[in-house]
Amino acid sequence: MIIKSSTTLRNDYNAIAKIAREKAEPVYITRNGEGDLVVMSIEAFERREAMLDLKEKLLLAEEQRLAGTPTVSLEEAENRIRKKINGEI
């Protein structure tokens, strides 16, 4: 975990930005010794958002499976995709 003060952010933004990009992880910013903000690169943020979106979709699929929602086999899903690609659907 990378922790920097708000003073460091104010006085040396470029250093904080460089750390966030190079480490590809959040940089925690404190104010008066207390947690205040989190700074991260756009790439790290987008990667994190994509991962959360995927986890949400997987959770929904698992909930549907447990509820007994009808499913299709991998083979049937592949056939449907091929038909769609070939314009048959």
N, C-alpha and C positions, 0 to 999 in steps of 0.2 A: 504494500500500500504506500502510495506516494502522498505525502502531506506537506503543504506549503502554506505560509501565512498570506493573508490578504495584502500585507505590505510588500511581500515578494512579488505577488501578482501585479500590484500597482507599479512597483519600481522596475520590474524586469519581466514584463509580459512575454517577450521573445523567448526567454529561457523556459518559462512555464509551457508555452506553446510547443517548443522543441521537445521537451520531456514528454508531453502528452502524445505527440506524433511518434517519437522514437519508441516509447514503451508500449504504445497502443493500449493504454489502460487509463482509467480515471485518475485525475490528480485532485485530491481533496484540499480545499482551501479553508483555512480557519480564520476566524475573526475573534480577537481577544481570547485566544486559546480554545474556542468552541468551534465545532464544525459549522460551516456556513454554506459552502457551494461545492459543486463538483465540476471540473473542467475536463473535457475529453476531445479528442480529434473527431472530425466529422466521420472519418472512415471507421473509427472504433464505435461511434454512436450508431452509424448505419448497420454495422455488423451486429451490434447488440440488439437493435430493433428487429432485424431479420431473424435472429435467433429466438427472440421472444414471440414473434409472429408464428414461427414454425412450431414452437412449443405449444402455443395456444391451439393451433390446428391439430396437433397430435393429441392434445388433451380432449378436444371435442370429438375426434375420431374414436378415442378410447371410451369416452362416455357413451357414444352411440353404439359401439360394439357391446358394451356391458348391458345396455338397455335392450339389446336384441334387434337393433335395426338391421334389416337385410343388407348383406354385403355381396360382393362379387369376387370371384377368384382372381388371382394374378393373371392367369391365362385369359380370362374374359375381359379384364381391364385392358390388357395388351391388345386384344382383338378390337375392342372399341376404339382405342387410340389409333391403331393402324387404319381402321375404316374412316375415321375422322380425317386423318392425314391424306388419305387417298380420295377424299371427297365423297365417300359412299354414304355419309350420314348428313 
